[in-house]
Amino acid sequence: MARNTRTFSDLDFNFTAHPVTSDLTRKYDDEAIKQSVKNLVMTQHYERPFHSEIGSQLRGLLFEPATPMLNILIKRAITDTIINFEPRVKLIDVRVKLSPDTNEVYVSVEFSIVNTVRPITVTMTLKRTR
């Protein structure tokens, strides 16, 4: 099996300082792509300057009544966003569980990095805040 020589990196959005260099810390490979997937899913259309097409309609869907159709719409919004805007991953599955009593949506996104076979899972809890 060939070794993956490509390295993906991104800034850590916690903006913590590196203990030795005092620079911002970075995330690499799996962690960088997980952060990117979360960031894409939570970004609304027109939120990024000069790239208004990047984003999903997920936040708008969080205010809809909790029905089985909402489950399908959320899954479709996440799937479309990842397929269209994250070329480094191959989407395997998106699972959505609504919790109307606590006004939360539990999302689990399973994917693999392109040219690898190991599945990676990202879980998110989406809450209505307004």
N, CA, C and O atoms as CSV, one atom per row, in Angstrom:
chain,resi,resn,atom,element,x,y,z
A,1,MET,N,N,0.833,-1.175,0.000
A,1,MET,CA,C,0.000,0.000,0.000
A,1,MET,C,C,0.879,1.240,0.000
A,1,MET,O,O,1.800,1.363,0.808
A,2,ALA,N,N,0.592,2.141,-0.899
A,2,ALA,CA,C,1.392,3.349,-1.017
A,2,ALA,C,C,1.092,4.307,0.137
A,2,ALA,O,O,-0.035,4.391,0.627
A,3,ARG,N,N,2.100,4.999,0.539
A,3,ARG,CA,C,1.947,5.949,1.627
A,3,ARG,C,C,1.460,7.282,1.065
A,3,ARG,O,O,1.921,7.734,0.016
A,4,ASN,N,N,0.534,7.896,1.769
A,4,ASN,CA,C,0.015,9.186,1.359
A,4,ASN,C,C,1.062,10.253,1.684
A,4,ASN,O,O,1.344,10.515,2.854
A,5,THR,N,N,1.641,10.870,0.641
A,5,THR,CA,C,2.686,11.854,0.862
A,5,THR,C,C,2.142,13.277,0.865
A,5,THR,O,O,2.887,14.224,1.116
A,6,ARG,N,N,0.886,13.431,0.596
A,6,ARG,CA,C,0.279,14.753,0.563
A,6,ARG,C,C,-0.146,15.149,1.971
A,6,ARG,O,O,-0.747,14.349,2.689
A,7,THR,N,N,0.160,16.370,2.365
A,7,THR,CA,C,-0.189,16.855,3.685
A,7,THR,C,C,-1.145,18.034,3.548
A,7,THR,O,O,-0.879,18.982,2.809
A,8,PHE,N,N,-2.252,17.961,4.266
A,8,PHE,CA,C,-3.211,19.053,4.305
A,8,PHE,C,C,-3.038,19.773,5.633
A,8,PHE,O,O,-2.886,19.136,6.675
A,9,SER,N,N,-3.061,21.109,5.597
A,9,SER,CA,C,-2.917,21.844,6.842
A,9,SER,C,C,-3.862,23.037,6.839
A,9,SER,O,O,-4.272,23.532,5.790
A,10,ASP,N,N,-4.192,23.478,8.040
A,10,ASP,CA,C,-5.072,24.621,8.215
A,10,ASP,C,C,-4.820,25.206,9.598
A,10,ASP,O,O,-4.271,24.536,10.473
A,11,LEU,N,N,-5.220,26.446,9.789
A,11,LEU,CA,C,-5.102,27.054,11.110
A,11,LEU,C,C,-6.106,26.434,12.063
A,11,LEU,O,O,-7.198,26.035,11.658
A,12,ASP,N,N,-5.732,26.357,13.325
A,12,ASP,CA,C,-6.653,25.903,14.351
A,12,ASP,C,C,-7.567,27.069,14.702
A,12,ASP,O,O,-7.088,28.128,15.107
A,13,PHE,N,N,-8.881,26.887,14.551
A,13,PHE,CA,C,-9.817,27.981,14.773
A,13,PHE,C,C,-10.025,28.321,16.237
A,13,PHE,O,O,-10.780,29.241,16.552
A,14,ASN,N,N,-9.376,27.605,17.133
A,14,ASN,CA,C,-9.392,28.005,18.543
A,14,ASN,C,C,-8.410,29.142,18.780
A,14,ASN,O,O,-8.437,29.778,19.833
A,15,PHE,N,N,-7.538,29.402,17.803
A,15,PHE,CA,C,-6.537,30.467,17.864
A,15,PHE,C,C,-5.672,30.379,19.118
A,15,PHE,O,O,-5.406,31.382,19.781
A,16,THR,N,N,-5.247,29.174,19.422
A,16,THR,CA,C,-4.330,28.983,20.545
A,16,THR,C,C,-2.898,29.200,20.067
A,16,THR,O,O,-2.564,28.926,18.914
A,17,ALA,N,N,-2.075,29.688,20.960
A,17,ALA,CA,C,-0.678,29.940,20.622
A,17,ALA,C,C,0.152,28.682,20.824
A,17,ALA,O,O,-0.072,27.917,21.763
A,18,HIS,N,N,1.105,28.481,19.937
A,18,HIS,CA,C,2.043,27.367,20.079
A,18,HIS,C,C,2.898,27.633,21.310
A,18,HIS,O,O,3.363,28.758,21.490
A,19,PRO,N,N,3.126,26.623,22.177
A,19,PRO,CA,C,3.826,26.876,23.435
A,19,PRO,C,C,5.279,27.330,23.269
A,19,PRO,O,O,5.818,28.007,24.145
A,20,VAL,N,N,5.915,26.963,22.157
A,20,VAL,CA,C,7.323,27.315,21.983
A,20,VAL,C,C,7.490,28.563,21.127
A,20,VAL,O,O,8.209,29.489,21.500
A,21,THR,N,N,6.817,28.583,19.970
A,21,THR,CA,C,7.030,29.676,19.010
A,21,THR,C,C,6.059,30.836,19.182
A,21,THR,O,O,6.286,31.910,18.623
A,22,SER,N,N,5.003,30.650,19.928
A,22,SER,CA,C,3.934,31.634,20.126
A,22,SER,C,C,3.170,31.967,18.847
A,22,SER,O,O,2.392,32.921,18.822
A,23,ASP,N,N,3.384,31.191,17.787
A,23,ASP,CA,C,2.595,31.331,16.568
A,23,ASP,C,C,1.264,30.622,16.750
A,23,ASP,O,O,1.083,29.865,17.703
A,24,LEU,N,N,0.341,30.863,15.844
A,24,LEU,CA,C,-0.915,30.121,15.880
A,24,LEU,C,C,-0.651,28.659,15.591
A,24,LEU,O,O,0.184,28.326,14.750
A,25,THR,N,N,-1.358,27.788,16.282
A,25,THR,CA,C,-1.181,26.361,16.038
A,25,THR,C,C,-1.886,25.970,14.747
A,25,THR,O,O,-2.781,26.672,14.278
A,26,ARG,N,N,-1.476,24.846,14.182
A,26,ARG,CA,C,-2.046,24.360,12.938
A,26,ARG,C,C,-2.627,22.967,13.144
A,26,ARG,O,O,-2.236,22.234,14.052
A,27,LYS,N,N,-3.555,22.632,12.287
A,27,LYS,CA,C,-4.095,21.283,12.246
A,27,LYS,C,C,-3.627,20.658,10.942
A,27,LYS,O,O,-3.490,21.346,9.931
A,28,TYR,N,N,-3.383,19.361,10.968
A,28,TYR,CA,C,-2.862,18.668,9.804
A,28,TYR,C,C,-3.746,17.487,9.426
A,28,TYR,O,O,-4.402,16.885,10.276
A,29,ASP,N,N,-3.750,17.169,8.148
A,29,ASP,CA,C,-4.392,16.010,7.547
A,29,ASP,C,C,-5.832,15.811,8.005
A,29,ASP,O,O,-6.689,16.644,7.711
A,30,ASP,N,N,-6.112,14.727,8.716
A,30,ASP,CA,C,-7.487,14.385,9.101
A,30,ASP,C,C,-8.160,15.518,9.871
A,30,ASP,O,O,-9.305,15.873,9.592
A,31,GLU,N,N,-7.449,16.076,10.830
A,31,GLU,CA,C,-8.033,17.127,11.666
A,31,GLU,C,C,-8.314,18.386,10.853
A,31,GLU,O,O,-9.319,19.057,11.091
A,32,ALA,N,N,-7.455,18.717,9.908
A,32,ALA,CA,C,-7.672,19.894,9.059
A,32,ALA,C,C,-8.899,19.698,8.169
A,32,ALA,O,O,-9.683,20.628,7.978
A,33,ILE,N,N,-9.064,18.514,7.635
A,33,ILE,CA,C,-10.210,18.256,6.758
A,33,ILE,C,C,-11.498,18.175,7.567
A,33,ILE,O,O,-12.539,18.641,7.103
A,34,LYS,N,N,-11.456,17.601,8.757
A,34,LYS,CA,C,-12.640,17.591,9.625
A,34,LYS,C,C,-13.102,19.021,9.913
A,34,LYS,O,O,-14.290,19.333,9.833
A,35,GLN,N,N,-12.147,19.871,10.247
A,35,GLN,CA,C,-12.473,21.274,10.532
A,35,GLN,C,C,-13.048,21.950,9.291
A,35,GLN,O,O,-13.973,22.755,9.399
A,36,SER,N,N,-12.517,21.635,8.129
A,36,SER,CA,C,-13.009,22.219,6.885
A,36,SER,C,C,-14.440,21.788,6.589
A,36,SER,O,O,-15.257,22.599,6.153
A,37,VAL,N,N,-14.742,20.519,6.825
A,37,VAL,CA,C,-16.102,20.017,6.594
A,37,VAL,C,C,-17.084,20.715,7.535
A,37,VAL,O,O,-18.154,21.140,7.100
A,38,LYS,N,N,-16.739,20.838,8.805
A,38,LYS,CA,C,-17.605,21.538,9.755
A,38,LYS,C,C,-17.817,22.987,9.333
A,38,LYS,O,O,-18.935,23.501,9.370
A,39,ASN,N,N,-16.734,23.633,8.935
A,39,ASN,CA,C,-16.798,25.031,8.536
A,39,ASN,C,C,-17.687,25.210,7.305
A,39,ASN,O,O,-18.482,26.148,7.252
A,40,LEU,N,N,-17.563,24.336,6.331
A,40,LEU,CA,C,-18.400,24.421,5.129
A,40,LEU,C,C,-19.871,24.244,5.453
A,40,LEU,O,O,-20.714,24.990,4.955
A,41,VAL,N,N,-20.179,23.273,6.275
A,41,VAL,CA,C,-21.569,22.979,6.602
A,41,VAL,C,C,-22.203,24.142,7.357
A,41,VAL,O,O,-23.383,24.432,7.156
A,42,MET,N,N,-21.450,24.807,8.213
A,42,MET,CA,C,-21.998,25.883,9.026
A,42,MET,C,C,-21.964,27.253,8.346
A,42,MET,O,O,-22.482,28.225,8.897
A,43,THR,N,N,-21.369,27.342,7.170
A,43,THR,CA,C,-21.293,28.610,6.450
A,43,THR,C,C,-22.565,28.827,5.649
A,43,THR,O,O,-23.038,27.915,4.970
A,44,GLN,N,N,-23.120,30.033,5.725
A,44,GLN,CA,C,-24.301,30.387,4.936
A,44,GLN,C,C,-23.867,30.964,3.599
A,44,GLN,O,O,-22.747,31.453,3.452
A,45,HIS,N,N,-24.770,30.901,2.629
A,45,HIS,CA,C,-24.510,31.569,1.359
A,45,HIS,C,C,-24.333,33.060,1.620
A,45,HIS,O,O,-24.974,33.616,2.512
A,46,TYR,N,N,-23.475,33.703,0.851
A,46,TYR,CA,C,-23.171,35.143,0.938
A,46,TYR,C,C,-22.412,35.518,2.208
A,46,TYR,O,O,-22.231,36.707,2.471
A,47,GLU,N,N,-21.971,34.568,2.989
A,47,GLU,CA,C,-21.234,34.878,4.208
A,47,GLU,C,C,-19.749,35.127,3.923
A,47,GLU,O,O,-19.096,35.882,4.644
A,48,ARG,N,N,-19.222,34.499,2.882
A,48,ARG,CA,C,-17.815,34.678,2.532
A,48,ARG,C,C,-17.674,35.758,1.457
A,48,ARG,O,O,-18.263,35.639,0.383
A,49,PRO,N,N,-16.916,36.785,1.731
A,49,PRO,CA,C,-16.722,37.832,0.718
A,49,PRO,C,C,-16.065,37.262,-0.542
A,49,PRO,O,O,-15.131,36.465,-0.460
A,50,PHE,N,N,-16.553,37.672,-1.680
A,50,PHE,CA,C,-16.044,37.301,-2.989
A,50,PHE,C,C,-16.298,35.837,-3.360
A,50,PHE,O,O,-15.944,35.420,-4.463
A,51,HIS,N,N,-16.898,35.057,-2.476
A,51,HIS,CA,C,-17.278,33.671,-2.772
A,51,HIS,C,C,-18.670,33.400,-2.210
A,51,HIS,O,O,-18.843,32.551,-1.336
A,52,SER,N,N,-19.644,34.119,-2.716
A,52,SER,CA,C,-21.002,34.009,-2.190
A,52,SER,C,C,-21.635,32.656,-2.467
A,52,SER,O,O,-22.621,32.296,-1.824
A,53,GLU,N,N,-21.085,31.899,-3.413
A,53,GLU,CA,C,-21.663,30.600,-3.748
A,53,GLU,C,C,-21.320,29.523,-2.721
A,53,GLU,O,O,-22.003,28.501,-2.650
A,54,ILE,N,N,-20.286,29.734,-1.938
A,54,ILE,CA,C,-19.867,28.739,-0.949
A,54,ILE,C,C,-20.772,28.832,0.268
A,54,ILE,O,O,-20.987,29.915,0.812
A,55,GLY,N,N,-21.300,27.695,0.690
A,55,GLY,CA,C,-22.135,27.666,1.877
A,55,GLY,C,C,-23.296,26.701,1.720
A,55,GLY,O,O,-23.443,26.048,0.687
A,56,SER,N,N,-24.109,26.622,2.745
A,56,SER,CA,C,-25.275,25.744,2.727
A,56,SER,C,C,-26.472,26.481,3.316
A,56,SER,O,O,-26.327,27.546,3.917
A,57,GLN,N,N,-27.629,25.912,3.138
A,57,GLN,CA,C,-28.857,26.501,3.679
A,57,GLN,C,C,-29.217,25.889,5.029
A,57,GLN,O,O,-30.365,25.975,5.464
A,58,LEU,N,N,-28.258,25.283,5.681
A,58,LEU,CA,C,-28.514,24.552,6.914
A,58,LEU,C,C,-29.069,25.424,8.030
A,58,LEU,O,O,-30.023,25.021,8.697
A,59,ARG,N,N,-28.511,26.588,8.252
A,59,ARG,CA,C,-28.992,27.443,9.349
A,59,ARG,C,C,-30.451,27.831,9.176
A,59,ARG,O,O,-31.192,27.892,10.156
A,60,GLY,N,N,-30.871,28.091,7.956
A,60,GLY,CA,C,-32.271,28.417,7.695
A,60,GLY,C,C,-33.190,27.241,7.976
A,60,GLY,O,O,-34.337,27.430,8.379
A,61,LEU,N,N,-32.695,26.029,7.767
A,61,LEU,CA,C,-33.510,24.838,8.008
A,61,LEU,C,C,-33.691,24.546,9.494
A,61,LEU,O,O,-34.639,23.860,9.876
A,62,LEU,N,N,-32.804,25.052,10.328
A,62,LEU,CA,C,-32.905,24.774,11.766
A,62,LEU,C,C,-34.143,25.392,12.395
A,62,LEU,O,O,-34.552,24.978,13.479
A,63,PHE,N,N,-34.747,26.374,11.737
A,63,PHE,CA,C,-35.919,27.034,12.297
A,63,PHE,C,C,-37.229,26.456,11.771
A,63,PHE,O,O,-38.305,26.965,12.088
A,64,GLU,N,N,-37.144,25.411,10.981
A,64,GLU,CA,C,-38.345,24.759,10.457
A,64,GLU,C,C,-38.906,23.785,11.495
A,64,GLU,O,O,-38.171,23.328,12.371
A,65,PRO,N,N,-40.211,23.460,11.407
A,65,PRO,CA,C,-40.785,22.468,12.321
A,65,PRO,C,C,-40.125,21.102,12.131
A,65,PRO,O,O,-39.808,20.701,11.011
A,66,ALA,N,N,-39.928,20.404,13.231
A,66,ALA,CA,C,-39.258,19.102,13.193
A,66,ALA,C,C,-40.199,18.044,12.623
A,66,ALA,O,O,-41.071,17.530,13.324
A,67,THR,N,N,-40.013,17.731,11.357
A,67,THR,CA,C,-40.807,16.714,10.666
A,67,THR,C,C,-39.853,15.750,9.972
A,67,THR,O,O,-38.666,16.047,9.840
A,68,PRO,N,N,-40.351,14.610,9.530
A,68,PRO,CA,C,-39.483,13.693,8.769
A,68,PRO,C,C,-38.918,14.335,7.494
A,68,PRO,O,O,-37.814,13.996,7.069
A,69,MET,N,N,-39.658,15.243,6.896
A,69,MET,CA,C,-39.172,15.922,5.695
A,69,MET,C,C,-37.982,16.825,6.013
A,69,MET,O,O,-37.084,16.974,5.183
A,70,LEU,N,N,-37.962,17.425,7.195
A,70,LEU,CA,C,-36.840,18.254,7.605
A,70,LEU,C,C,-35.563,17.424,7.686
A,70,LEU,O,O,-34.486,17.887,7.311
A,71,ASN,N,N,-35.691,16.217,8.171
A,71,ASN,CA,C,-34.563,15.300,8.249
A,71,ASN,C,C,-33.939,15.104,6.865
A,71,ASN,O,O,-32.717,15.133,6.720
A,72,ILE,N,N,-34.773,14.909,5.867
A,72,ILE,CA,C,-34.309,14.698,4.496
A,72,ILE,C,C,-33.687,15.980,3.942
A,72,ILE,O,O,-32.657,15.921,3.270
A,73,LEU,N,N,-34.291,17.128,4.209
A,73,LEU,CA,C,-33.772,18.398,3.706
A,73,LEU,C,C,-32.402,18.730,4.301
A,73,LEU,O,O,-31.515,19.213,3.596
A,74,ILE,N,N,-32.234,18.472,5.593
A,74,ILE,CA,C,-30.940,18.728,6.234
A,74,ILE,C,C,-29.875,17.811,5.655
A,74,ILE,O,O,-28.765,18.249,5.352
A,75,LYS,N,N,-30.214,16.547,5.503
A,75,LYS,CA,C,-29.264,15.590,4.925
A,75,LYS,C,C,-28.874,16.013,3.520
A,75,LYS,O,O,-27.698,15.946,3.161
A,76,ARG,N,N,-29.829,16.445,2.726
A,76,ARG,CA,C,-29.559,16.868,1.351
A,76,ARG,C,C,-28.698,18.131,1.313
A,76,ARG,O,O,-27.798,18.234,0.480
A,77,ALA,N,N,-28.959,19.084,2.196
A,77,ALA,CA,C,-28.172,20.319,2.235
A,77,ALA,C,C,-26.713,20.027,2.579
A,77,ALA,O,O,-25.805,20.588,1.965
A,78,ILE,N,N,-26.488,19.160,3.549
A,78,ILE,CA,C,-25.123,18.802,3.942
A,78,ILE,C,C,-24.425,18.042,2.825
A,78,ILE,O,O,-23.272,18.324,2.503
A,79,THR,N,N,-25.121,17.079,2.236
A,79,THR,CA,C,-24.546,16.285,1.153
A,79,THR,C,C,-24.148,17.167,-0.025
A,79,THR,O,O,-23.036,17.052,-0.540
A,80,ASP,N,N,-25.040,18.035,-0.449
A,80,ASP,CA,C,-24.754,18.910,-1.593
A,80,ASP,C,C,-23.565,19.830,-1.316
A,80,ASP,O,O,-22.720,20.035,-2.187
A,81,THR,N,N,-23.503,20.377,-0.116
A,81,THR,CA,C,-22.412,21.283,0.232
A,81,THR,C,C,-21.069,20.579,0.199
A,81,THR,O,O,-20.106,21.112,-0.352
A,82,ILE,N,N,-20.989,19.400,0.774
A,82,ILE,CA,C,-19.717,18.683,0.818
A,82,ILE,C,C,-19.302,18.225,-0.577
A,82,ILE,O,O,-18.135,18.344,-0.948
A,83,ILE,N,N,-20.243,17.709,-1.343
A,83,ILE,CA,C,-19.906,17.252,-2.692
A,83,ILE,C,C,-19.448,18.410,-3.571
A,83,ILE,O,O,-18.512,18.256,-4.355
A,84,ASN,N,N,-20.090,19.560,-3.453
A,84,ASN,CA,C,-19.770,20.689,-4.320
A,84,ASN,C,C,-18.514,21.454,-3.921
A,84,ASN,O,O,-17.820,21.982,-4.790
A,85,PHE,N,N,-18.204,21.527,-2.631
A,85,PHE,CA,C,-17.160,22.446,-2.193
A,85,PHE,C,C,-15.982,21.806,-1.465
A,85,PHE,O,O,-15.064,22.527,-1.072
A,86,GLU,N,N,-15.962,20.517,-1.269
A,86,GLU,CA,C,-14.820,19.877,-0.616
A,86,GLU,C,C,-14.300,18.740,-1.493
A,86,GLU,O,O,-14.711,17.591,-1.327
A,87,PRO,N,N,-13.399,19.052,-2.426
A,87,PRO,CA,C,-12.919,18.023,-3.358
A,87,PRO,C,C,-11.948,17.026,-2.732
A,87,PRO,O,O,-11.615,16.024,-3.365
A,88,ARG,N,N,-11.487,17.270,-1.516
A,88,ARG,CA,C,-10.523,16.366,-0.886
A,88,ARG,C,C,-11.165,15.142,-0.255
A,88,ARG,O,O,-10.460,14.233,0.183
A,89,VAL,N,N,-12.496,15.105,-0.200
A,89,VAL,CA,C,-13.164,13.988,0.466
A,89,VAL,C,C,-14.119,13.264,-0.475
A,89,VAL,O,O,-14.626,13.824,-1.447
A,90,LYS,N,N,-14.340,11.999,-0.145
A,90,LYS,CA,C,-15.357,11.198,-0.815
A,90,LYS,C,C,-16.408,10.881,0.239
A,90,LYS,O,O,-16.134,10.166,1.203
A,91,LEU,N,N,-17.595,11.408,0.054
A,91,LEU,CA,C,-18.662,11.275,1.044
A,91,LEU,C,C,-19.179,9.848,1.070
A,91,LEU,O,O,-19.445,9.255,0.025
A,92,ILE,N,N,-19.318,9.303,2.265
A,92,ILE,CA,C,-19.842,7.940,2.434
A,92,ILE,C,C,-21.284,7.994,2.913
A,92,ILE,O,O,-22.161,7.369,2.316
A,93,ASP,N,N,-21.538,8.742,3.994
A,93,ASP,CA,C,-22.888,8.773,4.552
A,93,ASP,C,C,-23.075,10.027,5.406
A,93,ASP,O,O,-22.132,10.549,6.000
A,94,VAL,N,N,-24.315,10.487,5.446
A,94,VAL,CA,C,-24.712,11.585,6.330
A,94,VAL,C,C,-25.911,11.089,7.130
A,94,VAL,O,O,-26.919,10.673,6.560
A,95,ARG,N,N,-25.793,11.135,8.461
A,95,ARG,CA,C,-26.894,10.717,9.323
A,95,ARG,C,C,-27.377,11.924,10.120
A,95,ARG,O,O,-26.582,12.679,10.680
A,96,VAL,N,N,-28.684,12.084,10.158
A,96,VAL,CA,C,-29.293,13.224,10.850
A,96,VAL,C,C,-30.314,12.692,11.838
A,96,VAL,O,O,-31.142,11.850,11.492
A,97,LYS,N,N,-30.255,13.187,13.075
A,97,LYS,CA,C,-31.232,12.812,14.097
A,97,LYS,C,C,-31.778,14.091,14.712
A,97,LYS,O,O,-31.031,14.895,15.270
A,98,LEU,N,N,-33.067,14.265,14.606
A,98,LEU,CA,C,-33.722,15.440,15.172
A,98,LEU,C,C,-34.096,15.181,16.622
A,98,LEU,O,O,-34.526,14.083,16.977
A,99,SER,N,N,-33.932,16.189,17.449
A,99,SER,CA,C,-34.342,16.126,18.842
A,99,SER,C,C,-35.203,17.352,19.123
A,99,SER,O,O,-34.695,18.352,19.630
A,100,PRO,N,N,-36.506,17.295,18.800
A,100,PRO,CA,C,-37.352,18.475,18.940
A,100,PRO,C,C,-37.539,18.932,20.392
A,100,PRO,O,O,-37.809,20.108,20.638
A,101,ASP,N,N,-37.399,18.023,21.343
A,101,ASP,CA,C,-37.576,18.400,22.744
A,101,ASP,C,C,-36.485,19.350,23.231
A,101,ASP,O,O,-36.743,20.227,24.055
A,102,THR,N,N,-35.272,19.175,22.723
A,102,THR,CA,C,-34.155,20.024,23.140
A,102,THR,C,C,-33.758,21.027,22.064
A,102,THR,O,O,-32.779,21.756,22.228
A,103,ASN,N,N,-34.510,21.071,20.966
A,103,ASN,CA,C,-34.222,21.972,19.840
A,103,ASN,C,C,-32.810,21.776,19.304
A,103,ASN,O,O,-32.093,22.745,19.058
A,104,GLU,N,N,-32.415,20.523,19.124
A,104,GLU,CA,C,-31.089,20.190,18.615
A,104,GLU,C,C,-31.205,19.222,17.450
A,104,GLU,O,O,-32.175,18.474,17.330
A,105,VAL,N,N,-30.201,19.257,16.606
A,105,VAL,CA,C,-30.082,18.312,15.500
A,105,VAL,C,C,-28.700,17.684,15.609
A,105,VAL,O,O,-27.695,18.393,15.650
A,106,TYR,N,N,-28.648,16.368,15.655
A,106,TYR,CA,C,-27.383,15.653,15.726
A,106,TYR,C,C,-27.036,15.179,14.324
A,106,TYR,O,O,-27.819,14.481,13.679
A,107,VAL,N,N,-25.856,15.564,13.860
A,107,VAL,CA,C,-25.426,15.229,12.509
A,107,VAL,C,C,-24.124,14.453,12.592
A,107,VAL,O,O,-23.217,14.816,13.340
A,108,SER,N,N,-24.040,13.381,11.814
A,108,SER,CA,C,-22.827,12.599,11.708
A,108,SER,C,C,-22.492,12.465,10.229
A,108,SER,O,O,-23.287,11.936,9.452
A,109,VAL,N,N,-21.325,12.938,9.847
A,109,VAL,CA,C,-20.881,12.892,8.460
A,109,VAL,C,C,-19.719,11.911,8.377
A,109,VAL,O,O,-18.708,12.074,9.061
A,110,GLU,N,N,-19.869,10.896,7.536
A,110,GLU,CA,C,-18.814,9.909,7.355
A,110,GLU,C,C,-18.247,10.069,5.949
A,110,GLU,O,O,-18.991,10.113,4.969
A,111,PHE,N,N,-16.936,10.154,5.864
A,111,PHE,CA,C,-16.273,10.339,4.582
A,111,PHE,C,C,-14.885,9.722,4.641
A,111,PHE,O,O,-14.404,9.339,5.707
A,112,SER,N,N,-14.251,9.633,3.485
A,112,SER,CA,C,-12.850,9.233,3.432
A,112,SER,C,C,-12.107,10.269,2.615
A,112,SER,O,O,-12.669,10.884,1.708
A,113,ILE,N,N,-10.854,10.455,2.940
A,113,ILE,CA,C,-10.021,11.373,2.173
A,113,ILE,C,C,-9.731,10.708,0.843
A,113,ILE,O,O,-9.528,9.495,0.781
A,114,VAL,N,N,-9.710,11.496,-0.221
A,114,VAL,CA,C,-9.469,10.959,-1.556
A,114,VAL,C,C,-8.148,10.187,-1.565
A,114,VAL,O,O,-7.152,10.642,-1.002
A,115,ASN,N,N,-8.146,9.040,-2.195
A,115,ASN,CA,C,-7.003,8.129,-2.315
A,115,ASN,C,C,-6.669,7.401,-1.017
A,115,ASN,O,O,-5.574,6.857,-0.878
A,116,THR,N,N,-7.596,7.387,-0.073
A,116,THR,CA,C,-7.435,6.568,1.121
A,116,THR,C,C,-8.716,5.760,1.298
A,116,THR,O,O,-9.739,6.057,0.681
A,117,VAL,N,N,-8.652,4.752,2.133
A,117,VAL,CA,C,-9.836,3.919,2.350
A,117,VAL,C,C,-10.366,4.024,3.774
A,117,VAL,O,O,-11.461,3.539,4.059
A,118,ARG,N,N,-9.613,4.645,4.667
A,118,ARG,CA,C,-10.020,4.733,6.072
A,118,ARG,C,C,-11.147,5.741,6.237
A,118,ARG,O,O,-10.980,6.909,5.889
A,119,PRO,N,N,-12.298,5.310,6.764
A,119,PRO,CA,C,-13.396,6.260,6.972
A,119,PRO,C,C,-13.137,7.168,8.169
A,119,PRO,O,O,-12.548,6.763,9.171
A,120,ILE,N,N,-13.597,8.404,8.029
A,120,ILE,CA,C,-13.480,9.409,9.083
A,120,ILE,C,C,-14.879,9.914,9.379
A,120,ILE,O,O,-15.665,10.142,8.459
A,121,THR,N,N,-15.196,10.091,10.649
A,121,THR,CA,C,-16.518,10.554,11.037
A,121,THR,C,C,-16.416,11.884,11.777
A,121,THR,O,O,-15.601,12.052,12.685
A,122,VAL,N,N,-17.258,12.815,11.368
A,122,VAL,CA,C,-17.364,14.107,12.033
A,122,VAL,C,C,-18.764,14.196,12.607
A,122,VAL,O,O,-19.742,13.991,11.887
A,123,THR,N,N,-18.876,14.497,13.889
A,123,THR,CA,C,-20.182,14.647,14.514
A,123,THR,C,C,-20.365,16.092,14.943
A,123,THR,O,O,-19.433,16.736,15.422
A,124,MET,N,N,-21.576,16.588,14.764
A,124,MET,CA,C,-21.895,17.956,15.141
A,124,MET,C,C,-23.247,17.989,15.815
A,124,MET,O,O,-24.131,17.202,15.477
A,125,THR,N,N,-23.413,18.880,16.752
A,125,THR,CA,C,-24.698,19.142,17.366
A,125,THR,C,C,-25.095,20.559,16.964
A,125,THR,O,O,-24.420,21.527,17.315
A,126,LEU,N,N,-26.183,20.670,16.234
A,126,LEU,CA,C,-26.655,21.960,15.759
A,126,LEU,C,C,-27.794,22.415,16.645
A,126,LEU,O,O,-28.733,21.662,16.902
A,127,LYS,N,N,-27.708,23.652,17.111
A,127,LYS,CA,C,-28.725,24.182,18.024
A,127,LYS,C,C,-29.324,25.439,17.421
A,127,LYS,O,O,-28.653,26.195,16.719
A,128,ARG,N,N,-30.580,25.641,17.705
A,128,ARG,CA,C,-31.237,26.880,17.324
A,128,ARG,C,C,-30.911,27.917,18.389
A,128,ARG,O,O,-31.220,27.725,19.565
A,129,THR,N,N,-30.298,28.998,17.985
A,129,THR,CA,C,-29.858,29.974,18.970
A,129,THR,C,C,-30.686,31.242,18.997
A,129,THR,O,O,-30.528,32.055,19.907
A,130,ARG,N,N,-31.564,31.433,18.027
A,130,ARG,CA,C,-32.381,32.647,18.017
A,130,ARG,C,C,-33.792,32.335,18.376
A,130,ARG,O,O,-34.631,33.234,18.420
